[in-house]
Amino acid sequence: MNTEEFLRLIGKQRPCPQILPKALQAMWYDKKGDWSKAHEIVQNASDADSARVHAYLHRKEGDLSNAHYWYQRSGQLEFAGELNQEWEQITSVLLKKVNATHEC
């Protein structure tokens, strides 16, 4: 699945949990405009990808000290560009990790 295919999923009612890891599900909800649902998905996850998404979400929220904490937990540097660029970068990296060839 590439970014274009993922963006086509945005039009669906729900993400496909059977093929999307939690971090990507959170990015899906964020793109749909549901920050709270995205945050709910990653807030208790312990993997680095979810921590990276968590950092992005707090940066988007404007809570930079909390974002800083989650960037450290993810092992990633704080993103210096625009939020939409960070969304694209995170999503692209996460999609490369997904080995899914079918749509939901």
C-alpha positions in Angstrom: 0.0 0.0 0.0 1.3 3.5 -0.9 0.3 6.9 0.4 -2.2 7.4 -2.4 -3.9 4.2 -1.6 -3.9 5.1 2.1 -5.5 8.4 1.3 -8.2 6.7 -0.6 -9.0 4.8 2.6 -9.7 8.1 4.3 -13.1 8.2 2.5 -14.1 5.0 4.2 -16.1 4.9 7.5 -13.4 3.0 9.4 -9.8 2.0 8.9 -9.0 -1.6 8.3 -7.6 -2.8 11.6 -6.8 -6.2 10.1 -4.1 -4.7 7.9 -3.3 -1.4 9.6 -1.1 -1.2 12.7 -2.2 1.1 15.5 0.1 3.9 14.5 -1.3 4.0 11.0 -4.9 3.7 12.3 -4.1 6.8 14.4 -2.8 8.7 11.3 -6.0 7.7 9.5 -8.2 9.1 12.2 -6.0 12.3 12.4 -6.4 12.8 8.6 -10.2 12.4 9.0 -10.1 15.2 11.6 -10.6 13.0 14.7 -7.6 14.0 16.8 -9.1 12.5 20.0 -9.6 9.1 18.4 -6.1 9.2 17.0 -4.7 10.1 20.4 -6.8 7.4 22.1 -5.3 4.7 19.8 -1.6 5.6 20.5 -1.7 6.9 24.1 -1.2 3.4 25.7 0.9 1.8 23.0 4.5 1.1 23.8 6.1 0.8 20.4 8.3 3.5 18.8 6.0 4.0 15.9 3.1 4.9 18.1 5.3 7.1 20.2 6.3 9.0 17.0 2.6 9.4 16.1 1.9 10.5 19.7 4.6 13.2 19.4 3.1 14.4 16.1 -0.4 14.6 17.7 0.8 16.6 20.7 2.8 18.9 18.4 -0.4 19.4 16.3 -2.3 20.1 19.5 0.3 22.8 20.4 1.5 20.9 23.5 5.2 21.1 22.6 6.6 19.9 26.0 4.5 16.8 25.8 5.5 16.4 22.1 9.1 16.7 23.1 8.7 13.9 25.6 7.1 11.6 23.0 9.8 12.4 20.3 12.4 11.2 22.8 10.4 8.1 23.5 10.2 7.4 19.8 13.9 7.8 19.3 13.2 10.4 16.6 14.3 14.0 16.3 11.7 16.6 16.6 10.2 17.5 13.2 11.0 21.1 12.2 8.7 21.4 9.1 5.0 21.9 8.6 2.5 19.5 10.2 1.2 18.3 6.8 4.8 17.4 5.9 5.3 15.5 9.1 2.0 13.6 8.5 3.2 12.6 5.1 6.6 11.6 6.3 5.3 9.5 9.2 2.6 7.9 7.0 5.1 7.1 4.3 7.5 5.4 6.7 4.7 3.4 8.4 3.2 2.3 5.0 6.6 1.0 4.0 6.4 -1.3 7.0 3.0 -2.6 6.0 3.0 -5.6 3.8 -0.6 -5.4 2.5 -1.5 -5.8 -1.1 -5.3 -5.7 -0.8 -7.8 -3.0 0.1 -10.4 -3.3 2.8 
